[in-house]
Amino acid sequence: MGLIPLLNQKIEQLKHDIKSLNKHIEELIQSHEKFRQKKECLETVPGIANKTVASLLCYLPELGSLNRKQIASLADLAPYACKSGQLRGKAIIKGGRSSVRKALYMPILVCISFNPLIHHFYERLRKQGKAAKVALTACMRKLLTILNAMLKTLQPWNPKLLDI
């Protein structure tokens, strides 16, 4: 057997394994009442889908039980000022679970395109002169705090209740 058919066979096996794992993750979420309720609530947000929900439930089980500052810090989205004595630098994000920040990156790009509230927040930050990455990070933090508040009460997405 040549190299190309062998690689194609391996790729097909990996695709099958990914489908199997995704199905297993979905079954696990559906089998636990608390996870199922959280999933149903999170999926009402425009821009949030199955993979993001699974990542948030896995990497951030505290979502819905902490305040906004704690959840942002835990998710590696809280800015910390760099200062020591007379030195004053830009604020940076550090010290949390970077896997949550990475899991929110693609969904925030979708939210900026299809979620009017997040889109307006992003545009306002850009007009204020914020760099694109800084505005994206601020939008991720805003989205995370909204999700946290939603899960505290298990209320679905309602843009009328939000003031961004």
C-alpha positions in Angstrom: 0.0 0.0 0.0 1.3 3.4 -1.0 1.8 6.4 1.3 -1.1 8.5 0.0 -3.8 5.8 0.5 -2.4 5.0 3.9 -2.6 8.7 4.9 -6.2 8.9 3.5 -7.1 5.9 5.5 -5.7 7.4 8.7 -7.5 10.7 8.0 -10.8 8.9 7.6 -10.2 7.0 10.8 -9.5 10.3 12.7 -12.7 11.8 11.2 -14.7 8.8 12.5 -13.0 9.1 15.9 -13.9 12.8 16.1 -17.6 12.1 15.3 -17.6 9.3 17.9 -16.1 11.6 20.6 -18.6 14.4 19.7 -21.5 12.0 20.0 -20.2 10.7 23.4 -19.8 14.3 24.7 -23.3 15.1 23.6 -24.6 12.0 25.3 -22.8 12.9 28.6 -24.3 16.4 28.6 -27.8 15.0 27.9 -27.5 12.4 30.6 -26.9 15.0 33.4 -29.8 17.2 34.2 -27.7 20.2 35.3 -25.5 20.1 32.2 -28.5 19.7 29.9 -30.2 22.7 31.5 -27.0 24.8 31.1 -26.5 23.7 27.5 -30.1 24.6 26.6 -29.6 28.0 28.2 -26.2 28.7 26.6 -27.4 27.7 23.1 -30.0 30.5 23.0 -27.1 33.0 22.6 -26.5 33.9 19.0 -22.9 32.7 18.1 -22.7 30.0 20.8 -23.0 26.4 19.5 -22.3 22.8 20.7 -18.5 22.9 20.8 -18.4 26.1 22.7 -21.0 24.9 25.2 -19.0 21.6 25.7 -15.8 23.6 26.2 -17.4 26.0 28.7 -19.0 23.1 30.7 -15.7 21.2 30.7 -13.1 24.0 31.3 -15.3 26.3 33.4 -17.7 24.3 35.6 -18.0 27.3 37.9 -19.8 29.3 35.3 -23.0 30.6 36.8 -21.8 30.4 40.4 -19.2 33.2 40.7 -19.4 36.9 40.3 -18.3 38.7 37.1 -14.8 39.6 38.3 -14.1 36.1 39.6 -15.3 34.4 36.4 -13.3 36.8 34.2 -10.2 36.2 36.2 -10.7 32.4 36.2 -11.2 32.5 32.4 -8.0 34.4 31.8 -9.9 37.5 30.6 -9.3 39.9 33.5 -6.9 42.7 32.8 -4.1 43.2 35.4 -2.1 46.5 35.4 1.7 46.2 35.0 3.1 48.6 37.6 5.9 48.5 40.0 7.1 51.6 41.8 7.3 54.3 39.2 6.9 51.9 36.2 3.5 52.0 34.6 2.7 49.6 31.7 -0.3 48.4 29.8 -2.7 46.1 31.4 -2.3 42.4 30.4 -4.4 39.3 30.9 -2.8 36.5 32.8 -3.2 33.8 35.4 -6.4 32.1 34.5 -7.5 29.1 32.4 -6.3 30.0 28.9 -8.3 27.1 27.5 -11.5 29.1 28.2 -10.1 32.1 26.4 -9.1 30.0 23.5 -12.5 28.3 23.4 -14.2 31.7 23.2 -12.1 33.2 20.4 -13.9 31.8 17.4 -17.4 32.2 18.9 -16.7 35.9 19.7 -15.8 36.5 16.0 -19.2 35.0 15.1 -20.9 37.0 17.8 -19.4 40.2 16.4 -20.8 39.4 13.0 -24.2 38.0 14.0 -25.0 39.2 17.5 -26.1 42.9 17.3 -25.3 43.6 21.0 -21.8 42.3 20.9 -21.3 43.9 17.4 -22.3 47.4 18.8 -20.0 46.9 21.8 -17.1 46.0 19.6 -17.7 48.9 17.2 -17.9 51.3 20.1 -14.6 50.1 21.5 -12.9 50.3 18.1 -14.2 53.9 17.6 -12.7 54.8 21.0 -9.3 53.8 19.5 -8.9 50.3 21.1 -6.8 47.8 19.2 -8.7 45.0 17.5 -7.3 42.3 19.9 -8.1 44.5 22.9 -11.6 45.0 21.7 -12.0 41.2 21.0 -10.8 40.4 24.5 -13.2 43.0 26.0 -16.0 41.4 24.0 -15.0 37.9 25.2 -15.2 39.2 28.8 -18.5 40.9 28.2 -19.9 37.7 26.6 -18.6 35.6 29.5 -20.2 37.8 32.1 -23.5 37.7 30.2 -23.3 33.9 30.1 -22.5 33.8 33.8 -25.5 35.9 34.6 -27.7 33.8 32.4 -26.6 30.5 34.1 -27.1 32.0 37.6 -30.9 32.2 36.9 -31.0 29.7 34.0 -32.7 32.4 31.9 -32.4 32.2 28.1 -30.8 35.0 26.0 -32.9 38.1 26.1 -31.3 41.1 24.4 -33.9 43.5 25.8 -32.6 42.8 29.4 -29.0 43.7 28.4 -27.5 47.1 28.5 -24.2 47.1 26.6 
